[in-house]
Amino acid sequence: MSSSKKLSHLDETGSSTMVDISDKQATDRRAEASCRILLNSTSYDIVKNNKAKKGNVLEVARIAGIMAGKKTAELIPLCHQINLSSIGIIFTLSESEQSLLVSGRASTTDKTGVEMEALVATSVASLTVYDMLKSVDKNIKITDIVLDFKDGGKSGTFIREKSSSDKL
């Protein structure tokens, strides 16, 4: 880390602190996060054909992700409580990989960004998929939880560069 950069959640003494955003202007902000869920053939088939005994795996996970994104400030200690304009979860199935791409998207017009809301929504949606399928597949693997995109605020736009390991 360069000497000109400092962690925003530490004060001059090194103590944890919530960032003071009182002088910032409200601007439009958006963020997208994603992760991959690797499934076995049984659990993939259950998701694809909506055959889970507990109900529709993707719809339960979508609602869980949305609810979690709305509660980010309660879950992450130094996050600001913000007014979300929207939050959503999109699932993309990959037959060849027997996997699921989970994408969480959040937006607001506020003084701070929605990266954490997108990441929390994505994470909880993926954990809910695990919960719904664990009785048939305890080897489910949740991988690559990342911020893919953010826009708005002082730091501007961030777009994750795709690497050769990004298969979905």
N, CA, C and O of each residue as an XYZ file, in Angstrom:
672
protein
N       0.861     -1.169      0.000
C       0.000      0.000      0.000
C       0.904      1.227      0.000
O       1.861      1.301      0.771
N       0.598      2.186     -0.866
C       1.431      3.386     -0.926
C       1.244      4.233      0.329
O       0.221      4.145      1.007
N       2.245      5.052      0.625
C       2.183      5.854      1.847
C       1.093      6.917      1.794
O       0.685      7.425      2.838
N       0.606      7.268      0.588
C      -0.449      8.278      0.482
C      -1.841      7.688      0.742
O      -2.800      8.435      0.937
N      -1.957      6.368      0.747
C      -3.241      5.714      0.997
C      -3.332      5.312      2.457
O      -2.350      4.883      3.063
N      -4.528      5.458      3.013
C      -4.743      4.976      4.372
C      -6.100      4.305      4.431
O      -6.994      4.609      3.641
N      -6.239      3.409      5.355
C      -7.508      2.723      5.516
C      -8.540      3.699      6.072
O      -8.294      4.379      7.067
N      -9.685      3.758      5.424
C     -10.697      4.755      5.782
C     -11.385      4.486      7.114
O     -11.959      5.401      7.704
N     -11.339      3.267      7.591
C     -12.033      2.933      8.828
C     -11.122      2.926     10.054
O     -11.470      2.364     11.092
N      -9.954      3.554      9.926
C      -9.052      3.715     11.063
C      -8.769      5.195     11.255
O      -8.521      5.920     10.291
N      -8.806      5.643     12.518
C      -8.471      7.044     12.780
C      -6.955      7.193     12.903
O      -6.214      6.231     12.700
N      -6.500      8.398     13.237
C      -5.060      8.678     13.301
C      -4.328      7.863     14.370
O      -3.105      7.729     14.318
N      -5.071      7.321     15.339
C      -4.437      6.499     16.382
C      -4.499      5.003     16.052
O      -3.949      4.178     16.781
N      -5.170      4.663     14.951
C      -5.317      3.261     14.568
C      -6.575      2.606     15.106
O      -6.769      1.403     14.930
N      -7.434      3.381     15.760
C      -8.690      2.835     16.285
C      -9.744      2.766     15.188
O      -9.750      3.578     14.263
N     -10.624      1.795     15.303
C     -11.722      1.657     14.348
C     -12.647      2.853     14.452
O     -12.917      3.357     15.543
N     -13.130      3.300     13.301
C     -14.049      4.435     13.275
C     -14.962      4.320     12.063
O     -14.579      3.765     11.033
N     -16.147      4.839     12.195
C     -17.050      4.929     11.057
C     -16.677      6.183     10.285
O     -16.493      7.244     10.881
N     -16.564      6.077      8.974
C     -16.189      7.214      8.145
C     -17.251      8.300      8.259
O     -18.445      8.014      8.174
N     -16.819      9.551      8.451
C     -17.740     10.685      8.532
C     -18.078     11.133      7.113
O     -17.210     11.621      6.389
N     -19.330     10.968      6.720
C     -19.754     11.341      5.369
C     -20.630     12.604      5.374
O     -21.266     12.925      4.370
N     -20.657     13.305      6.493
C     -21.578     14.445      6.614
C     -21.304     15.542      5.591
O     -22.241     16.249      5.219
N     -20.080     15.721      5.120
C     -19.769     16.762      4.135
C     -19.888     16.290      2.687
O     -19.707     17.086      1.766
N     -20.187     15.015      2.473
C     -20.293     14.484      1.114
C     -21.660     14.825      0.519
O     -22.641     15.014      1.239
N     -21.698     14.898     -0.799
C     -22.938     15.136     -1.523
C     -23.564     13.800     -1.929
O     -22.856     12.846     -2.253
N     -24.873     13.744     -1.907
C     -25.577     12.555     -2.385
C     -25.458     12.489     -3.900
O     -25.737     13.466     -4.594
N     -25.045     11.341     -4.407
C     -24.940     11.110     -5.854
C     -25.500      9.734     -6.165
O     -25.672      8.901     -5.275
N     -25.784      9.508     -7.448
C     -26.241      8.191     -7.879
C     -25.076      7.209     -7.777
O     -23.964      7.505     -8.216
N     -25.335      6.056     -7.201
C     -24.293      5.048     -7.007
C     -24.876      3.674     -7.312
O     -26.013      3.365     -6.956
N     -24.068      2.861     -7.978
C     -24.474      1.500     -8.328
C     -23.312      0.554     -8.083
O     -22.149      0.948     -8.161
N     -23.635     -0.684     -7.791
C     -22.599     -1.708     -7.623
C     -23.160     -3.068     -8.019
O     -24.353     -3.340     -7.884
N     -22.258     -3.912     -8.512
C     -22.598     -5.288     -8.863
C     -21.520     -6.202     -8.303
O     -20.328     -5.909     -8.400
N     -21.947     -7.299     -7.722
C     -21.030     -8.304     -7.186
C     -21.486     -9.664     -7.697
O     -22.619     -9.822     -8.150
N     -20.594    -10.636     -7.618
C     -20.971    -11.975     -8.066
C     -20.183    -13.039     -7.327
O     -19.187    -12.763     -6.659
N     -20.665    -14.270     -7.472
C     -19.929    -15.438     -7.003
C     -20.378    -16.635     -7.832
O     -21.377    -16.589     -8.551
N     -19.606    -17.703     -7.705
C     -19.946    -18.954     -8.394
C     -20.262    -20.013     -7.352
O     -19.656    -20.065     -6.282
N     -21.222    -20.850     -7.691
C     -21.566    -21.990     -6.848
C     -21.394    -23.243     -7.697
O     -22.062    -23.412     -8.717
N     -20.494    -24.117     -7.266
C     -20.244    -25.368     -7.976
C     -21.091    -26.468     -7.334
O     -21.039    -26.679     -6.123
N     -21.860    -27.155     -8.154
C     -22.812    -28.156     -7.674
C     -22.475    -29.538     -8.225
O     -21.751    -29.651     -9.214
N     -22.996    -30.591     -7.591
C     -22.881    -31.906     -8.212
C     -24.050    -32.071     -9.186
O     -24.918    -31.203     -9.262
N     -24.075    -33.169     -9.921
C     -25.107    -33.334    -10.953
C     -26.512    -33.400    -10.356
O     -27.464    -32.907    -10.961
N     -26.648    -34.006     -9.176
C     -27.963    -34.097     -8.531
C     -28.481    -32.720     -8.139
O     -29.615    -32.367     -8.461
N     -27.653    -31.942     -7.444
C     -28.120    -30.624     -7.004
C     -28.327    -29.682     -8.188
O     -29.248    -28.865     -8.173
N     -27.483    -29.787     -9.210
C     -27.674    -28.952    -10.404
C     -29.022    -29.267    -11.048
O     -29.761    -28.358    -11.428
N     -29.335    -30.547    -11.169
C     -30.603    -30.965    -11.774
C     -31.796    -30.479    -10.947
O     -32.813    -30.067    -11.504
N     -31.672    -30.529     -9.630
C     -32.751    -30.051     -8.756
C     -33.013    -28.566     -8.990
O     -34.164    -28.142     -9.092
N     -31.937    -27.774     -9.074
C     -32.102    -26.333     -9.315
C     -32.684    -26.095    -10.705
O     -33.652    -25.351    -10.865
N     -32.094    -26.726    -11.691
C     -32.520    -26.516    -13.088
C     -33.994    -26.862    -13.297
O     -34.707    -26.163    -14.016
N     -34.444    -27.946    -12.662
C     -35.812    -28.418    -12.876
C     -36.774    -28.059    -11.744
O     -37.906    -28.542    -11.713
N     -36.319    -27.203    -10.806
C     -37.156    -26.742     -9.699
C     -37.804    -27.914     -8.960
O     -39.028    -27.989     -8.846
N     -36.966    -28.827     -8.459
C     -37.467    -30.041     -7.815
C     -37.092    -30.150     -6.331
O     -37.187    -31.237     -5.761
N     -36.675    -29.067     -5.702
C     -36.283    -29.133     -4.286
C     -37.506    -29.300     -3.396
O     -38.535    -28.659     -3.613
N     -37.387    -30.172     -2.387
C     -38.500    -30.395     -1.459
C     -38.814    -29.144     -0.641
O     -39.956    -28.943     -0.229
N     -37.799    -28.299     -0.403
C     -37.991    -27.082      0.401
C     -38.642    -25.950     -0.391
O     -39.039    -24.943      0.195
N     -38.760    -26.098     -1.718
C     -39.346    -25.047     -2.539
C     -38.402    -24.616     -3.643
O     -37.378    -25.258     -3.876
N     -38.739    -23.542     -4.317
C     -37.946    -23.039     -5.432
C     -36.638    -22.450     -4.906
O     -36.631    -21.381     -4.296
N     -35.543    -23.149     -5.144
C     -34.237    -22.771     -4.608
C     -33.871    -21.342     -5.001
O     -33.467    -20.546     -4.153
N     -34.011    -21.021     -6.267
C     -33.567    -19.707     -6.741
C     -34.441    -18.575     -6.212
O     -33.928    -17.497     -5.910
N     -35.719    -18.789     -6.095
C     -36.587    -17.722     -5.585
C     -36.388    -17.500     -4.090
O     -36.405    -16.359     -3.628
N     -36.201    -18.573     -3.333
C     -35.921    -18.413     -1.903
C     -34.584    -17.688     -1.730
O     -34.471    -16.783     -0.903
N     -33.571    -18.085     -2.512
C     -32.255    -17.437     -2.437
C     -32.325    -15.979     -2.876
O     -31.647    -15.132     -2.294
N     -33.129    -15.671     -3.884
C     -33.279    -14.281     -4.341
C     -33.848    -13.406     -3.221
O     -33.331    -12.322     -2.950
N     -34.899    -13.875     -2.583
C     -35.510    -13.106     -1.483
C     -34.522    -12.953     -0.334
O     -34.408    -11.872      0.244
N     -33.805    -14.030      0.003
C     -32.811    -13.957      1.086
C     -31.733    -12.930      0.756
O     -31.333    -12.154      1.624
N     -31.260    -12.917     -0.482
C     -30.242    -11.948     -0.896
C     -30.742    -10.519     -0.804
O     -30.032     -9.637     -0.321
N     -31.952    -10.292     -1.263
C     -32.536     -8.946     -1.187
C     -32.678     -8.511      0.272
O     -32.322     -7.386      0.623
N     -33.190     -9.388      1.108
C     -33.348     -9.055      2.534
C     -31.988     -8.754      3.178
O     -31.859     -7.808      3.956
N     -30.990     -9.555      2.852
C     -29.650     -9.354      3.428
C     -29.054     -8.030      2.978
O     -28.475     -7.302      3.784
N     -29.191     -7.714      1.693
C     -28.672     -6.443      1.200
C     -29.275     -5.264      1.939
O     -28.588     -4.278      2.206
N     -30.556     -5.361      2.273
C     -31.237     -4.299      3.008
C     -30.758     -4.194      4.448
O     -30.950     -3.158      5.086
N     -30.138     -5.249      4.972
C     -29.679     -5.273      6.362
C     -28.157     -5.159      6.488
O     -27.609     -5.447      7.552
N     -27.483     -4.753      5.445
C     -26.021     -4.713      5.455
C     -25.463     -3.925      6.629
O     -24.515     -4.377      7.272
N     -26.020     -2.770      6.922
C     -25.504     -1.937      8.017
C     -25.641     -2.632      9.374
O     -24.899     -2.317     10.304
N     -26.577     -3.569      9.496
C     -26.724     -4.330     10.734
C     -25.717     -5.472     10.821
O     -25.409     -5.947     11.914
N     -25.207     -5.909      9.682
C     -24.305     -7.059      9.635
C     -22.827     -6.681      9.596
O     -21.989     -7.387     10.159
N     -22.507     -5.582      8.940
C     -21.124     -5.131      8.782
C     -20.956     -3.906      9.688
O     -21.548     -2.862      9.414
N     -20.171     -4.010     10.747
C     -20.166     -3.010     11.822
C     -19.953     -1.551     11.406
O     -20.579     -0.668     11.993
N     -19.113     -1.266     10.439
C     -18.814      0.133     10.133
C     -19.480      0.640      8.855
O     -19.134      1.709      8.352
N     -20.431     -0.127      8.334
C     -21.191      0.316      7.153
C     -22.248      1.329      7.563
O     -22.846      1.231      8.635
N     -22.463      2.308      6.685
C     -23.521      3.286      6.909
C     -24.871      2.697      6.526
O     -24.970      1.875      5.614
N     -25.882      3.118      7.219
C     -27.244      2.772      6.836
C     -27.623      3.694      5.691
O     -27.584      4.916      5.836
N     -27.988      3.119      4.558
C     -28.330      3.950      3.402
C     -29.704      3.576      2.869
O     -30.222      2.490      3.128
N     -30.272      4.498      2.126
C     -31.562      4.251      1.487
C     -31.322      3.634      0.119
O     -30.855      4.308     -0.800
N     -31.640      2.359     -0.015
C     -31.468      1.681     -1.295
C     -32.572      2.086     -2.259
O     -33.741      2.164     -1.882
N     -32.197      2.343     -3.497
C     -33.182      2.579     -4.546
C     -33.642      1.257     -5.128
O     -34.814      1.081     -5.460
N     -32.691      0.318     -5.249
C     -33.033     -1.012     -5.742
C     -31.969     -2.002     -5.307
O     -30.819     -1.650     -5.043
N     -32.390     -3.233     -5.244
C     -31.459     -4.338     -4.999
C     -32.053     -5.568     -5.661
O     -33.259     -5.804     -5.586
N     -31.211     -6.342     -6.303
C     -31.712     -7.527     -6.991
C     -30.653     -8.596     -7.120
O     -29.458     -8.339     -6.971
N     -31.117     -9.801     -7.399
C     -30.261    -10.965     -7.570
C     -30.621    -11.625     -8.891
O     -31.795    -11.842     -9.191
N     -29.600    -11.941     -9.677
C     -29.788    -12.636    -10.950
C     -28.987    -13.931    -10.899
O     -27.838    -13.939    -10.457
N     -29.595    -15.023    -11.353
C     -28.928    -16.321    -11.401
C     -28.723    -16.741    -12.842
O     -29.615    -16.583    -13.675
N     -27.547    -17.276    -13.138
C     -27.253    -17.812    -14.457
C     -26.729    -19.227    -14.285
O     -25.705    -19.443    -13.637
N     -27.428    -20.183    -14.863
C     -27.020    -21.581    -14.795
C     -26.023    -21.897    -15.900
O     -26.157    -21.405    -17.020
N     -25.034    -22.709    -15.592
C     -24.078    -23.189    -16.585
C     -24.112    -24.708    -16.583
O     -23.604    -25.349    -15.663
N     -24.711    -25.273    -17.610
C     -24.824    -26.733    -17.725
C     -23.444    -27.374    -17.831
O     -23.184    -28.390    -17.187
N     -22.567    -26.794    -18.631
C     -21.246    -27.394    -18.846
C     -20.398    -27.412    -17.574
O     -19.587    -28.319    -17.385
N     -20.577    -26.433    -16.715
C     -19.818    -26.348    -15.465
C     -20.583    -26.928    -14.278
O     -20.021    -27.082    -13.193
N     -21.853    -27.247    -14.474
C     -22.760    -27.619    -13.387
C     -22.617    -26.610    -12.253
O     -22.368    -26.954    -11.097
N     -22.786    -25.357    -12.640
C     -22.598    -24.284    -11.664
C     -23.656    -23.212    -11.853
O     -24.449    -23.214    -12.795
N     -23.616    -22.312    -10.908
C     -24.578    -21.219    -10.856
C     -23.799    -19.939    -10.605
O     -23.011    -19.868     -9.662
N     -24.009    -18.939    -11.428
C     -23.446    -17.613    -11.193
C     -24.517    -16.799    -10.485
O     -25.648    -16.693    -10.958
N     -24.148    -16.227     -9.350
C     -25.058    -15.382     -8.577
C     -24.562    -13.958     -8.716
O     -23.409    -13.670     -8.393
N     -25.419    -13.056     -9.195
C     -25.056    -11.649     -9.352
C     -25.989    -10.789     -8.520
O     -27.209    -10.843     -8.673
N     -25.401     -9.995     -7.639
C     -26.173     -9.065     -6.817
C     -25.945     -7.648     -7.306
O     -24.809     -7.252     -7.569
N     -27.009     -6.890     -7.427
C     -26.931     -5.509     -7.905
C     -27.672     -4.596     -6.950
O     -28.763     -4.915     -6.479
N     -27.053     -3.445     -6.671
C     -27.665     -2.487     -5.758
C     -27.478     -1.081     -6.291
O     -26.497     -0.798     -6.979
N     -28.414     -0.198     -5.976
C     -28.277      1.205     -6.362
C     -28.902      2.101     -5.299
O     -29.772      1.691     -4.530
N     -28.419      3.347     -5.291
C     -28.911      4.347     -4.345
C     -28.578      5.728     -4.886
O     -27.765      5.871     -5.800
N     -29.202      6.723     -4.324
C     -28.739      8.104     -4.431
C     -28.467      8.518     -2.993
O     -29.388      8.814     -2.231
N     -27.179      8.534     -2.635
C     -26.816      8.749     -1.236
C     -25.381      9.266     -1.176
O     -24.757      9.525     -2.205
N     -24.866      9.410      0.051
C     -23.529      9.961      0.281
C     -22.432      8.907      0.280
O     -21.251      9.251      0.320
N     -22.794      7.643      0.236
C     -21.805      6.568      0.231
C     -22.304      5.440     -0.662
O     -23.495      5.342     -0.957
N     -21.378      4.595     -1.083
C     -21.674      3.585     -2.090
C     -22.406      2.354     -1.594
O     -22.677      2.194     -0.404
N     -22.717      1.490     -2.548
C     -23.511      0.296     -2.280
C     -22.739     -0.996     -2.569
O     -23.338     -2.048     -2.790
N     -21.408     -0.905     -2.565
C     -20.605     -2.098     -2.812
C     -20.895     -3.189     -1.784
O     -21.086     -4.350     -2.145
N     -20.929     -2.823     -0.522
C     -21.149     -3.818      0.527
C     -22.544     -4.426      0.428
O     -22.718     -5.615      0.694
N     -23.530     -3.636      0.052
C     -24.887     -4.159     -0.099
C     -24.933     -5.207     -1.213
O     -25.570     -6.249     -1.059
N     -24.261     -4.933     -2.329
C     -24.212     -5.902     -3.432
C     -23.469     -7.170     -3.010
O     -23.895     -8.280     -3.329
N     -22.356     -7.001     -2.294
C     -21.576     -8.158     -1.836
C     -22.331     -8.993     -0.801
O     -22.314    -10.222     -0.868
N     -22.983     -8.346      0.143
C     -23.746     -9.072      1.163
C     -24.924     -9.792      0.519
O     -25.191    -10.948      0.849
N     -25.629     -9.135     -0.386
C     -26.764     -9.765     -1.069
C     -26.312    -11.012     -1.828
O     -26.968    -12.052     -1.766
N     -25.207    -10.907     -2.535
C     -24.664    -12.030     -3.295
C     -24.265    -13.169     -2.365
O     -24.571    -14.332     -2.630
N     -23.588    -12.835     -1.289
C     -23.107    -13.848     -0.341
C     -24.260    -14.605      0.306
O     -24.239    -15.835      0.363
N     -25.252    -13.890      0.789
C     -26.368    -14.545      1.470
C     -27.227    -15.335      0.480
O     -27.730    -16.404      0.826
N     -27.401    -14.837     -0.729
C     -28.132    -15.607     -1.740
C     -27.419    -16.934     -1.990
O     -28.069    -17.975     -2.089
N     -26.084    -16.906     -2.093
C     -25.340    -18.141     -2.346
C     -25.401    -19.084     -1.146
O     -25.511    -20.298     -1.323
N     -25.332    -18.546      0.062
C     -25.451    -19.383      1.257
C     -26.845    -20.014      1.353
O     -26.992    -21.131      1.850
N     -27.845    -19.309      0.886
C     -29.204    -19.851      0.891
C     -29.328    -21.000     -0.101
O     -30.005    -21.989      0.177
N     -28.678    -20.876     -1.260
C     -28.645    -21.999     -2.202
C     -28.044    -23.217     -1.502
O     -28.579    -24.322     -1.595
N     -26.925    -23.006     -0.800
C     -26.311    -24.110     -0.046
C     -27.315    -24.720      0.937
O     -27.486    -25.938      0.981
N     -27.965    -23.882      1.711
C     -28.919    -24.371      2.709
C     -30.034    -25.190      2.071
O     -30.443    -26.219      2.607
N     -30.519    -24.733      0.935
C     -31.622    -25.418      0.260
C     -31.193    -26.776     -0.309
O     -32.023    -27.670     -0.472
N     -29.894    -26.931     -0.613
C     -29.422    -28.139     -1.298
C     -28.514    -29.039     -0.458
O     -28.106    -30.104     -0.921
N     -28.198    -28.630      0.755
C     -27.198    -29.364      1.546
C     -27.586    -30.811      1.843
O     -26.707    -31.640      2.083
N     -28.866    -31.131      1.835
C     -29.267    -32.508      2.117
C     -28.881    -33.465      0.987
O     -28.774    -34.671      1.209
N     -28.673    -32.940     -0.219
C     -28.280    -33.791     -1.349
C     -26.847    -33.541     -1.813
O     -26.315    -34.313     -2.611
N     -26.214    -32.468     -1.320
C     -24.865    -32.135     -1.809
C     -24.116    -31.313     -0.769
O     -24.202    -30.085     -0.755
N     -23.393    -31.986      0.087
C     -22.601    -31.267      1.097
C     -21.285    -30.753      0.531
O     -20.569    -30.020      1.213
N     -20.953    -31.122     -0.705
C     -19.718    -30.663     -1.349
C     -19.912    -29.401     -2.179
O     -19.020    -29.027     -2.940
N     -21.041    -28.747     -2.052
C     -21.256    -27.485     -2.767
C     -20.107    -26.547     -2.438
O     -19.688    -26.435     -1.285
N     -19.608    -25.880     -3.458
C     -18.482    -24.968     -3.265
C     -18.887    -23.571     -3.744
O     -19.247    -23.375     -4.904
N     -18.819    -22.617     -2.832
C     -19.101    -21.212     -3.163
C     -17.748    -20.537     -3.359
O     -16.910    -20.553     -2.458
N     -17.532    -19.948     -4.527
C     -16.220    -19.392     -4.853
C     -16.323    -17.985     -5.424
O     -17.385    -17.531     -5.852
N     -15.195    -17.325     -5.411
C     -14.999    -16.080     -6.161
C     -16.031    -15.001     -5.868
O     -16.615    -14.439     -6.795
N     -16.262    -14.704     -4.600
C     -17.159    -13.597     -4.252
C     -16.377    -12.313     -4.511
O     -15.397    -12.026     -3.823
N     -16.815    -11.540     -5.508
C     -16.061    -10.359     -5.933
C     -16.988     -9.187     -6.249
O     -18.162     -9.360     -6.574
N     -16.418     -7.998     -6.143
C     -17.070     -6.801     -6.661
C     -16.720     -6.723     -8.139
O     -15.543     -6.691     -8.496
N     -17.727     -6.692     -8.999
C     -17.505     -6.636    -10.443
C     -17.539     -5.218    -10.986
O     -16.872     -4.900    -11.971
N     -18.330     -4.364    -10.331
C     -18.554     -3.024    -10.876
C     -19.035     -2.110     -9.765
O     -19.793     -2.525     -8.889
N     -18.589     -0.865     -9.807
C     -19.164      0.173     -8.961
C     -19.060      1.485     -9.714
O     -18.125      1.711    -10.481
N     -20.025      2.331     -9.482
C     -20.043      3.623    -10.151
C     -20.611      4.649     -9.189
O     -21.527      4.363     -8.417
N     -20.048      5.853     -9.251
C     -20.517      6.948     -8.417
C     -19.554      7.249     -7.297
O     -18.732      6.415     -6.919
N     -19.665      8.445     -6.775
C     -18.821      8.838     -5.656
C     -17.459      9.345     -6.090
O     -17.154      9.424     -7.280
N     -16.657      9.683     -5.109
C     -15.347     10.297     -5.324
C     -14.402      9.406     -6.128
O     -13.637      9.904     -6.955
N     -14.446      8.109     -5.897
C     -13.495      7.226     -6.581
C     -13.933      6.851     -7.987
O     -13.179      6.184     -8.696
N     -15.124      7.253     -8.418
C     -15.557      7.041     -9.802
C     -15.970      5.612    -10.095
O     -16.562      4.931     -9.257
N     -15.646      5.172    -11.303
C     -16.082      3.870    -11.790
C     -14.983      2.824    -11.626
O     -13.810      3.088    -11.889
N     -15.379      1.649    -11.194
C     -14.493      0.497    -11.110
C     -15.140     -0.626    -11.902
O     -16.322     -0.915    -11.715
N     -14.378     -1.260    -12.782
C     -14.840     -2.438    -13.510
C     -13.778     -3.518    -13.348
O     -12.628     -3.323    -13.740
N     -14.157     -4.655    -12.773
C     -13.222     -5.766    -12.591
C     -12.791     -6.292    -13.951
O     -13.623     -6.528    -14.827
N     -11.510     -6.471    -14.120
C     -10.989     -7.077    -15.337
C     -11.228     -8.578    -15.259
O     -10.903     -9.214    -14.256
N     -11.793     -9.136    -16.309
C     -12.028    -10.577    -16.348
C     -10.711    -11.284    -16.617
O      -9.916    -10.846    -17.449
N     -10.487    -12.384    -15.904
C      -9.263    -13.163    -16.095
C      -9.622    -14.492    -16.758
O     -10.798    -14.815    -16.927
N      -8.618    -15.238    -17.121
C      -8.851    -16.534    -17.773
C      -9.548    -17.524    -16.847
O     -10.139    -18.493    -17.322
N      -9.493    -17.304    -15.543
C     -10.158    -18.201    -14.600
C     -11.651    -17.881    -14.433
O     -12.375    -18.649    -13.800
N     -12.115    -16.758    -14.990
C     -13.526    -16.389    -14.917
C     -14.271    -17.131    -16.011
O     -14.339    -16.668    -17.150
N     -14.832    -18.288    -15.666
C     -15.439    -19.161    -16.669
C     -16.878    -18.802    -16.988
O     -17.354    -19.105    -18.082
N     -17.572    -18.175    -16.078
C     -18.972    -17.820    -16.347
C     -19.081    -16.397    -16.775
O     -20.182    -15.916    -17.045
